[in-house]
């Protein structure tokens, strides 16, 4: 092998259906070892992809249910010619694009995409994508960032992390403490810090970004002070930390009891023997033991299950971040030191019609294609939220029911049911995090957005005719190439004007901490008084104080829960 400091270009002859094509390959000498990438052309622009690069030791055998171990230095050359690498083990989901993933327990890989030539002197800003999927499904290779890479002249890294039980199961013991998926994300960021300079990246200009559970992961990572230096900016798309994503101890115990019973590891006496049992069984026995849906009663809208989502482990997450005791402590000090962007879509509540079960429709005598009755909100969604946030409080449930009532039409009321879920799970938590970040903050910049332009290919398929707004997940096509992921994805136009502007905004933010620049409309910064935000549509406009009344109501209930928690711990 020719030893050149940065890379050596090779020419490989690969057989294809059309005949023989010539593909340039590049080998990069990193501190971890040699990595091979392959040239691509996107819209007549050159980039290189590096696929299936290990960032940690395989989490198998004795490393299952353990913190990720650094990969160290390898021999030989890492990187494959394929455009996809395996995703982490996960339960099969009947969602187009997620139903045929290659899965392997040896999954702690990342993919790197570099625009133009490979040169250490380029000092490009780096964007690290954390995929969504409810912490239970998805993978790095589903998200192809070519248009983001060449459109914004940035390096993009997409990462895997352990999911579901393998990523978040806990026995509430230091030997099996959970949060392995979050720790995987951190280990990937450490690898980027150590190695990205060899690809021409700037380790001091790293932005983490993600959508849904990926956005929630981004938000959680900004609240871990030991992450200081791993990234300088963060973008949370349709998801931040909230009361919904930290598991409760009683649910963790219920999950543990069920898994140990299903795997015959429930009679081992102590945690060390139990852990050994779980490490020695086939991975499928864990992946397919059950899913978080098994904890959902037919007429209950709550999906919460300890062991499938992050938990308070006393080390990585020291307290329930959904109920912070103080907004002035160390975790928020680190968060307020980085530049932060957060935003949502105006129809985040599409999760409602996607999650309505046949049993619900039969019980309340409705058809989801025609409507969602008010009773679903007042008897199901509102009580579950109040119970999660505070406890049994019928008067608070009634406040929600009254606020989200619309007597104009059944279509309007159906959308109000969806609106409550969108507000309580996505929009209001985002508003709260933005306000915490911006208040009297002279150190870092804050920006908010709202997307109101509908996707030509809605996530999850076409919504019911009565549904209004842009559904959850319908922002991803603006940044990534989803033609292979979504049904009818060929209808997507990668060069639509909003996508071009969003890519400029996102990459400007990654480079400068400010989305503004040439050839894009002005985006006002967010402050805790005016709460200004940009409305991403055609044309792009601005607004102030998004969902102020809903924010006041929902925050009042969450604050009651926070005060109750503080009181109980005194």
VEXPA-682300 format. One record per residue (C-alpha): residue in three letters; x negated, y negated, z. Coordinates in pm, 1 decimal, padded with zeros to 6 digits. Each point is the difference from the previous one (the first is absolute). Layout:
BEGIN
PT   code          X          Y          Z
PT    ALA          X          Y          Z
...
This chain:
BEGIN
PT   code          X          Y          Z
PT    UNK    00000.0    00000.0    00000.0
PT    UNK   -00128.0   -00345.2   -00088.4
PT    UNK   -00046.6   -00200.5    00318.2
PT    UNK    00118.1   -00352.2   -00071.3
PT    UNK    00093.3   -00221.3    00294.8
PT    UNK    00359.3   -00057.5   -00099.8
PT    UNK    00108.9    00241.3   -00270.2
PT    UNK   -00089.1    00203.1   -00300.8
PT    UNK    00233.8    00015.7   -00297.9
PT    UNK    00069.8    00340.1   -00146.8
PT    UNK    00197.2    00104.9   -00303.7
PT    UNK    00219.3    00305.6    00047.6
PT    UNK    00178.7    00188.1   -00276.8
PT    UNK    00344.1    00099.6    00123.4
PT    UNK    00253.1    00206.2   -00190.5
PT    UNK    00346.3   -00150.6   -00032.4
PT    UNK    00321.3    00095.8   -00176.3
PT    UNK   -00076.0   -00245.6   -00277.1
PT    UNK   -00352.7    00131.4   -00050.5
PT    UNK   -00328.9   -00109.6    00147.4
PT    UNK   -00031.2   -00336.2    00169.3
PT    UNK   -00303.4   -00172.5    00141.3
PT    UNK    00031.9   -00124.2    00358.6
PT    UNK   -00266.7   -00202.9    00173.0
PT    UNK   -00078.2    00111.7    00352.7
PT    UNK   -00192.9   -00191.2    00260.8
PT    UNK   -00180.1    00132.7    00305.2
PT    UNK   -00040.6   -00228.5    00299.1
PT    UNK   -00254.5    00058.8    00275.2
PT    UNK    00173.6   -00088.0    00327.5
PT    UNK   -00121.8    00033.1    00360.3
PT    UNK    00223.1    00309.9    00023.6
PT    UNK   -00135.9    00155.5   -00319.7
PT    UNK    00050.2   -00000.5   -00376.7
PT    UNK    00350.9   -00069.2   -00133.9
PT    UNK    00114.3    00053.0   -00357.8
PT    UNK    00265.2   -00215.2   -00166.0
PT    UNK    00158.8   -00017.9   -00341.6
PT    UNK    00067.7   -00288.2   -00233.2
PT    UNK    00352.1   -00107.4   -00084.2
PT    UNK    00141.6   -00271.3   -00220.7
PT    UNK    00310.8   -00183.3    00111.1
PT    UNK    00146.3   -00270.3   -00224.2
PT    UNK   -00333.4   -00006.8   -00185.6
PT    UNK   -00189.1   -00061.4    00323.5
PT    UNK   -00259.1    00230.8    00148.6
PT    UNK    00009.8    00156.1    00345.9
PT    UNK   -00142.1    00306.3    00173.9
PT    UNK    00189.8    00241.5    00221.4
PT    UNK   -00162.1    00211.7    00271.7
PT    UNK    00241.8    00270.9    00111.7
PT    UNK   -00006.2    00241.4    00295.7
PT    UNK   -00282.4   -00157.4    00201.0
PT    UNK   -00015.1    00149.9    00352.4
PT    UNK   -00005.5   -00254.9    00282.9
PT    UNK    00014.7    00246.4    00290.7
PT    UNK   -00068.3    00365.3    00064.0
PT    UNK    00285.3    00234.5   -00099.4
PT    UNK    00257.1   -00003.0    00284.0
PT    UNK    00032.0    00376.9    00001.6
PT    UNK   -00071.2    00276.2    00251.2
PT    UNK   -00136.1   -00149.9    00320.6
PT    UNK    00041.8   -00351.8   -00144.7
PT    UNK    00377.6    00039.7   -00041.8
PT    UNK    00180.4   -00223.2    00250.8
PT    UNK   -00327.9   -00178.2    00074.1
PT    UNK   -00135.6   -00345.2   -00072.0
PT    UNK   -00156.1   -00023.8   -00347.1
PT    UNK   -00372.0    00065.2   -00003.5
PT    UNK   -00231.5   -00213.6   -00217.9
PT    UNK   -00090.6    00164.0   -00329.2
PT    UNK   -00370.3   -00075.1    00035.8
PT    UNK   -00223.0    00047.6   -00304.2
PT    UNK    00078.1    00262.5   -00263.2
PT    UNK   -00209.3    00185.8   -00251.8
PT    UNK    00089.1    00008.7   -00367.6
PT    UNK    00252.7   -00234.9   -00161.5
PT    UNK    00355.7   -00075.6    00117.0
PT    UNK    00284.1   -00109.3   -00227.6
PT    UNK    00219.0    00177.4   -00254.5
PT    UNK    00105.7   -00081.6   -00356.1
PT    UNK    00368.9    00052.9    00078.7
PT    UNK    00211.0   -00308.2    00074.8
PT    UNK    00157.0    00163.8    00309.1
PT    UNK   -00129.8    00152.4    00320.7
PT    UNK    00196.9    00208.0    00252.4
PT    UNK    00234.7   -00162.0    00247.3
PT    UNK    00013.5    00104.3    00363.2
PT    UNK    00240.2    00282.6    00094.8
PT    UNK    00358.5   -00113.8    00026.3
PT    UNK    00352.5    00128.5   -00002.4
PT    UNK    00150.3    00020.4   -00349.0
PT    UNK    00216.5   -00302.3   -00076.3
PT    UNK    00247.5    00008.7   -00292.2
PT    UNK   -00100.5   -00349.7   -00109.3
PT    UNK   -00123.9   -00044.8   -00358.5
PT    UNK   -00372.7   -00060.0    00003.5
PT    UNK   -00038.4    00156.6    00343.9
PT    UNK    00137.1    00345.1   -00074.7
PT    UNK   -00295.7    00145.3   -00191.2
PT    UNK   -00305.3   -00126.7    00186.1
PT    UNK   -00307.3    00217.9    00027.1
PT    UNK   -00062.8    00049.2    00371.4
PT    UNK   -00301.3    00121.9    00194.9
PT    UNK   -00094.1   -00019.4    00367.2
PT    UNK   -00346.5   -00105.6   -00115.5
PT    UNK    00139.9   -00337.2   -00106.1
PT    UNK   -00203.9   -00281.7    00154.0
PT    UNK   -00096.2   -00155.2   -00331.8
PT    UNK    00014.7   -00347.4   -00146.7
PT    UNK    00001.5   -00133.3   -00355.3
PT    UNK   -00190.0   -00308.8   -00116.5
PT    UNK    00078.7   -00214.5   -00303.4
PT    UNK   -00258.4   -00255.7   -00117.5
PT    UNK    00055.5   -00259.3   -00275.3
PT    UNK   -00266.9   -00031.7   -00269.4
PT    UNK   -00356.0    00102.6    00057.5
PT    UNK   -00139.7    00147.5    00321.2
PT    UNK   -00247.1   -00242.8    00153.4
PT    UNK   -00093.2   -00062.7    00360.0
PT    UNK   -00040.1   -00368.0   -00072.1
PT    UNK    00368.8   -00050.2   -00090.4
PT    UNK    00113.7   -00032.8    00363.1
PT    UNK    00366.0    00062.9   -00084.7
PT    UNK    00280.6   -00024.9    00253.5
PT    UNK    00144.9    00335.3    00102.9
PT    UNK    00364.1    00100.4    00052.7
PT    UNK    00072.2    00323.5    00190.6
PT    UNK    00347.3    00145.7   -00061.8
PT    UNK    00179.1    00200.8    00271.2
PT    UNK    00289.7    00186.7   -00156.7
PT    UNK    00350.7    00018.2    00141.1
PT    UNK    00234.8    00292.3    00046.3
PT    UNK    00133.9   -00019.6    00354.7
PT    UNK   -00328.9    00140.5    00140.0
PT    UNK    00114.6    00337.5   -00134.7
PT    UNK   -00056.0    00004.9   -00377.7
PT    UNK   -00194.3   -00159.3   -00285.8
PT    UNK   -00360.6   -00015.4   -00112.9
PT    UNK   -00271.9   -00232.6   -00124.0
PT    UNK   -00008.1    00124.2   -00359.2
PT    UNK    00365.0   -00085.2   -00062.4
PT    UNK   -00093.0   -00366.7   -00013.7
PT    UNK   -00193.0   -00101.9   -00310.6
PT    UNK   -00138.3   -00353.6    00049.2
PT    UNK   -00148.6   -00066.1   -00345.4
PT    UNK    00202.0   -00314.1   -00069.1
PT    UNK   -00085.8   -00136.5    00343.7
PT    UNK   -00369.8    00077.2   -00050.3
PT    UNK   -00041.2   -00156.4   -00345.1
PT    UNK    00261.6   -00270.7    00053.7
PT    UNK   -00156.9   -00126.4    00320.1
PT    UNK   -00363.3    00107.1   -00042.3
PT    UNK   -00008.3    00181.7    00334.2
PT    UNK   -00101.4    00347.3    00114.3
PT    UNK    00297.2    00205.9    00118.5
PT    UNK   -00035.2    00301.5    00230.6
PT    UNK    00292.7    00236.6    00060.8
PT    UNK   -00022.2    00234.0    00298.2
PT    UNK    00158.5    00316.4    00133.8
PT    UNK    00079.8    00052.9    00365.9
PT    UNK    00149.2    00291.5    00190.7
PT    UNK    00379.5    00000.0    00006.7
PT    UNK    00291.3    00126.8    00206.5
PT    UNK   -00091.5    00254.2    00269.6
PT    UNK   -00359.9    00037.7   -00119.4
PT    UNK   -00042.1   -00375.4    00021.7
PT    UNK    00198.2   -00097.0    00307.4
PT    UNK    00083.6    00302.3    00218.6
PT    UNK   -00094.8   -00051.0    00363.4
PT    UNK   -00000.2    00196.8    00323.6
PT    UNK   -00055.8   -00324.8    00191.4
PT    UNK   -00343.4    00127.4    00100.7
PT    UNK   -00351.6   -00119.6   -00092.1
PT    UNK   -00060.8    00337.8   -00167.5
PT    UNK    00290.9   -00058.1   -00239.2
PT    UNK    00088.0   -00368.0    00017.2
PT    UNK    00159.5   -00066.1   -00341.3
PT    UNK   -00038.4   -00299.6   -00233.1
PT    UNK   -00238.9    00197.2   -00221.4
PT    UNK    00148.1   -00162.2   -00309.9
PT    UNK   -00082.4   -00348.2    00129.7
PT    UNK   -00348.2    00117.2    00096.6
PT    UNK   -00046.6    00135.1   -00353.6
PT    UNK    00082.0   -00344.8   -00137.1
PT    UNK   -00263.6   -00152.0    00228.3
PT    UNK   -00260.4    00256.3   -00104.7
PT    UNK    00070.6   -00082.6   -00364.8
PT    UNK   -00053.9   -00369.3    00076.0
PT    UNK   -00328.8    00083.6    00170.9
PT    UNK   -00109.4    00192.2   -00310.9
PT    UNK    00088.4   -00300.9   -00213.4
PT    UNK   -00208.3   -00226.2    00222.3
PT    UNK   -00297.3    00232.9   -00032.0
PT    UNK    00021.2    00078.0   -00371.5
PT    UNK    00200.3   -00251.0   -00202.4
PT    UNK   -00295.8   -00229.0   -00066.0
PT    UNK   -00148.7    00269.5   -00226.1
PT    UNK    00305.4   -00038.9   -00227.4
PT    UNK   -00035.4   -00378.9   -00011.4
PT    UNK    00241.4   -00065.4    00285.9
PT    UNK   -00028.7   -00253.4    00279.2
PT    UNK    00043.3    00169.2    00341.8
PT    UNK    00066.1   -00342.0    00152.1
PT    UNK    00302.5   -00060.8   -00225.9
PT    UNK    00229.6    00295.1    00060.1
PT    UNK    00380.2   -00020.7   -00004.9
PT    UNK    00216.7    00285.7    00121.5
PT    UNK    00345.1    00019.9   -00155.5
PT    UNK    00284.3    00247.8   -00004.1
PT    UNK    00375.2    00043.0   -00044.6
PT    UNK    00266.5    00143.8    00232.0
PT    UNK   -00183.6    00237.5    00238.4
PT    UNK   -00315.8   -00128.1   -00170.0
PT    UNK    00097.1   -00356.5    00094.3
PT    UNK    00074.8    00117.4    00352.4
PT    UNK   -00341.6    00167.2    00009.1
PT    UNK   -00162.4   -00322.7   -00116.7
PT    UNK    00177.7   -00188.4    00277.9
PT    UNK   -00105.2    00255.5    00261.4
PT    UNK   -00362.5   -00018.6   -00114.9
PT    UNK    00004.0   -00378.6    00049.8
PT    UNK    00100.0    00063.6    00363.4
PT    UNK   -00299.2    00222.2    00080.2
PT    UNK   -00281.6   -00233.8    00115.0
PT    UNK   -00271.8    00260.4   -00059.9
PT    UNK    00074.5   -00036.9   -00373.6
PT    UNK   -00159.1   -00344.2   -00000.3
PT    UNK   -00238.0   -00023.2   -00295.7
PT    UNK    00160.7    00282.2   -00200.0
PT    UNK    00223.1   -00243.2   -00189.1
PT    UNK    00058.6   -00373.4   -00019.9
PT    UNK    00353.6   -00019.6   -00143.7
PT    UNK    00320.4    00201.0    00005.2
PT    UNK    00316.4    00025.9   -00209.5
PT    UNK    00301.3    00182.7    00146.1
PT    UNK    00258.3    00073.4   -00269.0
PT    UNK    00343.6    00100.0    00132.3
PT    UNK   -00121.5    00118.2    00336.6
PT    UNK   -00170.1   -00120.4    00317.8
PT    UNK   -00030.3    00134.0    00351.4
PT    UNK    00330.6    00007.8    00186.3
PT    UNK    00200.1    00194.6    00255.6
PT    UNK    00080.4    00254.4   -00270.5
PT    UNK   -00349.8    00136.6   -00063.8
PT    UNK   -00133.0    00084.7    00346.3
PT    UNK    00130.0    00334.2    00126.3
PT    UNK    00159.1    00055.2    00336.6
PT    UNK   -00144.5    00251.1    00245.6
PT    UNK    00319.0    00203.7    00026.5
PT    UNK    00004.2    00050.1   -00376.4
PT    UNK   -00367.7    00096.5    00001.5
PT    UNK    00074.5    00268.8    00259.3
PT    UNK    00295.8    00129.2   -00200.9
PT    UNK   -00212.8    00019.3   -00315.3
PT    UNK   -00280.9    00175.9    00185.2
PT    UNK    00232.5    00259.5    00147.9
PT    UNK    00151.8    00076.3   -00339.7
PT    UNK   -00332.4    00022.8   -00185.3
PT    UNK   -00159.1    00223.8    00261.0
PT    UNK    00304.6    00226.2   -00010.3
PT    UNK    00001.9    00014.0   -00381.5
PT    UNK   -00372.3    00082.8   -00012.8
PT    UNK   -00004.0    00241.7    00297.1
PT    UNK   -00252.5   -00225.0    00173.9
PT    UNK    00224.6   -00069.0    00299.1
PT    UNK   -00142.4    00251.0    00245.9
PT    UNK   -00369.1   -00094.1    00005.0
PT    UNK   -00018.9   -00141.1    00349.9
PT    UNK   -00200.6   -00318.2   -00054.1
PT    UNK   -00048.6   -00264.9   -00266.4
PT    UNK   -00337.3    00129.6   -00118.7
PT    UNK    00140.7    00346.0   -00072.1
PT    UNK    00310.4   -00149.4   -00160.0
PT    UNK   -00217.1   -00216.0   -00223.6
PT    UNK   -00209.8    00301.3   -00097.8
PT    UNK    00315.3    00188.6   -00096.2
PT    UNK    00121.2   -00289.9   -00216.5
PT    UNK   -00339.8   -00026.1   -00168.0
PT    UNK   -00013.1    00367.2   -00095.0
PT    UNK    00340.4    00048.4   -00163.8
PT    UNK    00061.7   -00064.1   -00372.7
PT    UNK    00064.7   -00367.0   -00068.7
PT    UNK    00334.8    00085.8   -00163.0
PT    UNK    00124.1    00125.2    00335.9
PT    UNK   -00030.8   -00357.5    00125.5
PT    UNK    00097.8   -00192.5   -00313.2
PT    UNK    00320.4    00197.4   -00051.0
PT    UNK    00084.9    00074.3    00363.1
PT    UNK    00264.4   -00273.6   -00013.9
PT    UNK    00036.2   -00359.4   -00109.3
PT    UNK    00105.2   -00316.3    00178.8
PT    UNK    00341.1    00045.2   -00166.2
PT    UNK    00056.8    00295.1    00233.2
PT    UNK    00026.7   -00248.1    00285.8
PT    UNK    00278.6   -00191.1   -00168.4
PT    UNK    00352.5    00089.9    00101.4
PT    UNK    00259.4   -00006.2   -00275.2
PT    UNK    00147.4   -00327.4    00126.9
PT    UNK   -00316.5   -00167.9    00127.6
PT    UNK   -00202.1   -00244.5   -00206.5
PT    UNK   -00317.7    00018.0    00206.3
PT    UNK   -00298.2    00180.6   -00151.1
PT    UNK   -00232.4   -00062.4    00294.4
PT    UNK   -00207.6    00300.5    00093.6
PT    UNK   -00315.7    00004.8    00204.1
PT    UNK   -00270.0    00182.3   -00188.2
PT    UNK    00092.1   -00148.6   -00338.2
PT    UNK   -00077.9   -00365.3    00073.5
PT    UNK   -00265.7   -00193.1    00197.8
PT    UNK    00000.6    00025.4    00379.3
PT    UNK   -00142.4   -00175.1    00303.9
PT    UNK   -00311.1    00210.1    00054.3
PT    UNK   -00168.7   -00225.5    00255.9
PT    UNK   -00307.0   -00046.0   -00217.5
PT    UNK    00079.3   -00111.5   -00354.0
PT    UNK    00341.9   -00135.7    00097.5
PT    UNK    00002.0   -00093.0    00366.5
PT    UNK    00358.0   -00122.0    00030.2
PT    UNK    00324.6    00003.3   -00194.7
PT    UNK   -00086.1   -00268.9   -00252.4
PT    UNK    00368.0   -00031.3   -00083.0
PT    UNK    00040.2   -00147.5    00349.1
PT    UNK   -00322.8   -00194.3    00064.2
PT    UNK   -00037.5   -00120.6    00357.9
PT    UNK   -00176.0   -00313.1   -00117.7
PT    UNK   -00057.2   -00164.2   -00337.8
PT    UNK   -00324.7   -00153.7    00126.3
PT    UNK   -00200.1    00312.5    00079.0
PT    UNK   -00291.5    00151.9   -00190.6
PT    UNK    00204.4    00191.4   -00256.3
PT    UNK    00165.9   -00315.8   -00123.4
PT    UNK   -00324.5   -00194.7    00017.1
PT    UNK   -00151.1    00229.0   -00263.8
PT    UNK    00318.1   -00008.1   -00210.2
PT    UNK   -00000.2   -00380.4    00000.7
PT    UNK   -00364.4   -00010.9   -00110.8
PT    UNK    00069.5    00153.4   -00342.7
PT    UNK    00200.7   -00141.3   -00291.7
PT    UNK    00345.4    00159.0   -00011.0
PT    UNK    00269.9    00032.4   -00264.4
PT    UNK    00329.9    00177.8    00054.9
PT    UNK    00314.7    00024.5   -00204.6
PT    UNK    00313.2    00192.9   -00077.9
PT    UNK    00266.9    00051.4   -00262.6
PT    UNK    00352.3   -00134.3    00029.1
PT    UNK    00152.0    00349.1   -00019.2
PT    UNK   -00219.7    00195.6    00243.5
PT    UNK    00319.0    00157.7    00134.1
PT    UNK    00018.6    00225.9   -00304.9
PT    UNK   -00134.1    00255.8    00247.2
PT    UNK    00361.1    00026.0    00123.3
PT    UNK    00159.9    00138.0   -00313.7
PT    UNK   -00301.8    00224.9   -00054.6
PT    UNK    00039.1    00146.8    00349.2
PT    UNK    00377.8    00039.4    00029.8
PT    UNK    00074.6    00370.6    00044.9
PT    UNK    00301.8    00194.6   -00127.9
PT    UNK    00101.2    00053.8    00362.7
PT    UNK    00016.2   -00376.8    00056.1
PT    UNK    00211.3   -00048.3   -00310.5
PT    UNK    00236.9    00276.2    00105.5
PT    UNK    00029.1   -00127.5    00357.5
PT    UNK    00071.9   -00359.9   -00100.2
PT    UNK    00194.9    00096.6   -00312.7
PT    UNK   -00192.4   -00192.7   -00262.4
PT    UNK   -00205.2    00054.8   -00313.1
PT    UNK   -00341.5   -00167.2   -00007.4
PT    UNK    00041.0   -00090.7   -00366.7
PT    UNK    00304.2   -00210.6    00092.3
PT    UNK   -00074.4   -00155.5    00341.6
PT    UNK   -00146.4    00020.8    00350.6
PT    UNK    00268.2   -00082.2    00260.6
PT    UNK   -00055.6   -00232.8    00293.3
PT    UNK    00037.7    00291.3    00242.5
PT    UNK   -00331.5    00142.6   -00118.9
PT    UNK   -00167.7   -00318.8    00124.2
PT    UNK    00197.8   -00041.9    00320.9
PT    UNK    00005.6    00364.2    00109.6
PT    UNK   -00336.4    00121.7   -00132.0
PT    UNK   -00265.7   -00247.3   -00114.4
PT    UNK    00055.7   -00274.5    00258.5
PT    UNK    00021.3    00229.8    00307.7
PT    UNK   -00312.4    00190.9   -00105.2
PT    UNK   -00194.1   -00324.5   -00042.9
PT    UNK    00114.2   -00138.4    00336.1
PT    UNK   -00080.3    00329.2    00174.0
PT    UNK   -00349.5   -00000.3   -00154.3
PT    UNK   -00065.0   -00364.5    00082.8
PT    UNK    00159.3   -00030.7    00341.1
PT    UNK    00224.8    00282.9    00110.7
PT    UNK    00372.1    00054.7    00021.2
PT    UNK    00152.5   -00348.5   -00037.1
PT    UNK    00342.1   -00005.2   -00173.8
PT    UNK    00013.1   -00380.2    00012.7
PT    UNK   -00317.8   -00027.3   -00210.0
PT    UNK    00132.5    00257.3   -00243.2
PT    UNK    00314.9   -00211.9   -00035.3
PT    UNK   -00207.4   -00310.6   -00074.9
PT    UNK   -00167.5    00180.4   -00288.4
PT    UNK    00330.9    00137.6   -00123.4
PT    UNK    00158.8   -00345.6    00000.4
PT    UNK   -00298.3   -00169.6   -00162.8
PT    UNK   -00015.7    00247.6   -00287.9
PT    UNK    00373.0    00001.8   -00074.0
PT    UNK    00121.6   -00133.7   -00335.4
PT    UNK    00374.0    00002.7   -00066.6
PT    UNK   -00030.7   -00133.9   -00353.3
PT    UNK   -00011.5    00343.0   -00165.9
PT    UNK   -00100.9    00357.9    00059.8
PT    UNK   -00302.5   -00057.4   -00225.7
PT    UNK   -00109.8   -00292.8    00215.4
PT    UNK    00046.4    00206.3    00317.1
PT    UNK   -00194.8    00290.3   -00149.6
PT    UNK   -00290.0   -00233.0   -00067.2
PT    UNK    00023.5   -00136.0    00354.5
PT    UNK   -00058.2    00351.1    00136.4
PT    UNK   -00310.1    00027.2   -00216.2
PT    UNK   -00105.3   -00352.5    00092.2
PT    UNK   -00013.1    00086.0    00369.7
PT    UNK   -00244.7    00283.3   -00060.7
PT    UNK   -00211.8   -00216.6   -00230.3
PT    UNK   -00003.8   -00279.9    00257.6
PT    UNK   -00066.0    00209.1    00310.9
PT    UNK   -00261.5    00236.3   -00144.5
PT    UNK   -00184.4   -00220.7   -00248.6
PT    UNK    00083.4   -00371.2   -00025.8
PT    UNK    00029.5   -00105.3    00365.5
PT    UNK   -00312.8    00190.3    00115.2
PT    UNK   -00188.1   -00164.7   -00287.5
PT    UNK    00129.4   -00342.1    00105.4
PT    UNK   -00112.0    00069.6    00356.5
PT    UNK   -00352.5    00104.0   -00098.8
PT    UNK   -00036.4   -00301.5   -00228.7
PT    UNK    00105.6   -00237.1    00276.8
PT    UNK   -00242.2    00156.7    00248.2
PT    UNK   -00279.2   -00029.1   -00255.4
PT    UNK    00072.2   -00358.9   -00101.9
PT    UNK    00073.1   -00164.2    00335.7
PT    UNK   -00270.6   -00258.5    00073.7
PT    UNK   -00241.8    00201.5   -00214.5
PT    UNK   -00285.0   -00208.4   -00139.5
PT    UNK   -00220.3    00302.2   -00068.5
PT    UNK    00190.5    00195.1   -00266.5
PT    UNK    00264.4   -00047.6   -00269.0
PT    UNK    00355.8    00136.5   -00005.0
PT    UNK    00226.7    00063.6   -00300.7
PT    UNK    00347.0    00150.0   -00047.8
PT    UNK    00188.1    00113.2   -00310.1
PT    UNK    00345.3    00129.7   -00093.1
PT    UNK    00055.2    00198.3   -00321.1
PT    UNK    00338.4   -00045.2   -00169.5
PT    UNK   -00078.2    00125.9   -00352.7
PT    UNK    00142.1    00346.4   -00061.0
PT    UNK   -00220.1    00278.6   -00125.5
PT    UNK    00086.2    00142.8   -00342.7
PT    UNK   -00051.2    00344.9    00153.6
PT    UNK    00137.6   -00002.2    00359.7
PT    UNK   -00168.7    00226.6    00252.8
PT    UNK    00225.3    00296.7    00072.3
PT    UNK    00205.2   -00051.7   -00316.2
PT    UNK    00280.2   -00239.8   -00083.4
PT    UNK    00181.3   -00136.3    00308.0
PT    UNK    00378.5    00006.3    00044.2
PT    UNK    00179.4   -00268.3   -00201.4
PT    UNK    00093.3   -00190.8    00315.1
PT    UNK   -00360.5   -00038.4    00122.2
PT    UNK   -00160.5   -00342.0   -00035.0
PT    UNK   -00365.0   -00092.6    00030.9
PT    UNK   -00341.0    00150.8   -00065.3
PT    UNK   -00032.6    00339.9    00165.4
PT    UNK   -00276.6    00124.0    00227.6
PT    UNK   -00305.2    00106.3   -00201.4
PT    UNK    00091.3   -00203.6   -00306.8
PT    UNK   -00300.6   -00231.2    00040.7
PT    UNK   -00268.6    00262.1   -00061.1
PT    UNK    00031.8   -00008.5   -00378.8
PT    UNK   -00106.2   -00365.1    00005.0
PT    UNK   -00347.2    00099.2    00120.7
PT    UNK   -00052.3    00362.2   -00109.5
PT    UNK    00043.4    00205.3   -00317.9
PT    UNK    00297.1    00220.8    00078.8
PT    UNK    00085.9    00129.6   -00347.0
PT    UNK   -00109.2    00352.5    00093.2
PT    UNK    00155.5   -00012.4    00346.1
PT    UNK    00354.7   -00119.1   -00064.4
PT    UNK    00268.6    00154.9   -00221.6
PT    UNK    00042.8   -00217.2   -00308.9
PT    UNK   -00321.3   -00172.0    00101.7
PT    UNK   -00078.9   -00061.2   -00364.9
PT    UNK    00257.9   -00279.8    00017.5
PT    UNK   -00230.8   -00198.0    00228.4
PT    UNK   -00175.4   -00292.7   -00161.3
PT    UNK   -00342.5   -00038.8    00162.2
PT    UNK   -00034.4   -00347.6   -00146.3
PT    UNK    00324.9   -00147.4    00127.4
PT    UNK   -00059.6   -00353.0    00122.2
PT    UNK    00087.5    00062.9    00365.0
PT    UNK   -00242.2    00292.5    00021.6
PT    UNK   -00274.4   -00218.2   -00147.2
PT    UNK    00070.5   -00272.5    00257.4
PT    UNK    00021.6    00245.0    00293.0
PT    UNK   -00335.7    00149.1   -00094.6
PT    UNK   -00152.4   -00350.1   -00007.1
PT    UNK    00153.0   -00080.8    00337.9
PT    UNK   -00112.4    00327.7    00162.1
PT    UNK   -00354.4   -00013.9   -00136.2
PT    UNK   -00040.1   -00373.2    00071.8
PT    UNK    00094.8    00079.7    00358.8
PT    UNK   -00250.4    00286.1    00007.3
PT    UNK   -00277.2   -00226.5   -00125.0
PT    UNK    00073.9   -00325.0    00181.6
PT    UNK    00260.3    00067.7    00268.8
PT    UNK    00238.0   -00216.6   -00204.0
PT    UNK    00227.0    00123.0   -00282.9
PT    UNK   -00000.9   -00336.3   -00175.9
PT    UNK   -00209.8   -00073.4   -00306.3
PT    UNK    00013.7   -00090.0   -00365.2
PT    UNK    00296.6    00110.3   -00212.6
PT    UNK    00230.5    00097.8    00286.2
PT    UNK    00274.2   -00208.7    00166.3
PT    UNK   -00084.8   -00151.8    00337.0
PT    UNK    00054.1    00233.6    00296.9
PT    UNK    00044.9   -00196.0    00325.3
PT    UNK   -00171.9    00136.5    00307.0
PT    UNK    00216.1    00127.9    00285.4
PT    UNK    00014.1   -00197.2    00322.8
PT    UNK    00199.2    00069.9    00313.0
PT    UNK    00214.7   -00310.6   -00044.8
PT    UNK    00117.4   -00003.7   -00362.4
PT    UNK   -00066.0    00368.3   -00070.1
PT    UNK   -00046.2   -00060.8   -00370.7
PT    UNK   -00024.0    00290.2   -00243.4
PT    UNK   -00015.8    00066.4   -00373.3
PT    UNK    00286.9    00170.9   -00184.8
PT    UNK   -00145.2    00235.1   -00259.0
PT    UNK    00238.8    00004.9   -00293.8
PT    UNK    00019.6   -00153.0   -00345.3
PT    UNK   -00048.2   -00290.3    00051.2
PT    UNK   -00197.4   -00007.6    00326.4
PT    UNK    00149.0   -00232.0    00263.6
PT    UNK   -00039.8   -00062.1    00373.9
PT    UNK    00212.7    00013.4    00312.4
PT    UNK   -00010.6   -00065.6    00374.0
PT    UNK    00090.8    00189.6    00316.3
PT    UNK    00098.7    00334.9   -00148.8
PT    UNK    00301.1    00163.6    00169.8
PT    UNK   -00018.4   -00233.4    00300.2
PT    UNK    00329.8    00101.7    00162.9
PT    UNK   -00060.6    00373.2   -00042.5
PT    UNK   -00352.9   -00046.6    00133.1
PT    UNK    00130.9   -00177.9    00309.6
PT    UNK    00255.1    00274.8    00074.1
PT    UNK   -00229.1    00297.2   -00054.9
PT    UNK   -00294.4   -00160.3    00179.5
PT    UNK    00225.9   -00073.3    00298.4
PT    UNK    00078.5    00370.1    00032.9
PT    UNK   -00363.2    00105.5   -00043.4
PT    UNK   -00111.8   -00260.0    00255.5
PT    UNK    00249.5    00142.9    00250.3
PT    UNK   -00162.5    00339.1   -00056.1
PT    UNK   -00347.9   -00147.6    00045.0
PT    UNK    00093.6   -00167.1    00326.6
PT    UNK    00165.0    00320.7    00122.4
PT    UNK   -00316.1    00196.7   -00079.9
PT    UNK   -00218.0   -00251.1    00186.5
PT    UNK    00239.0    00013.6    00296.9
PT    UNK   -00002.6    00380.7    00006.1
PT    UNK   -00379.5    00009.0    00005.0
PT    UNK   -00032.8   -00244.5    00292.3
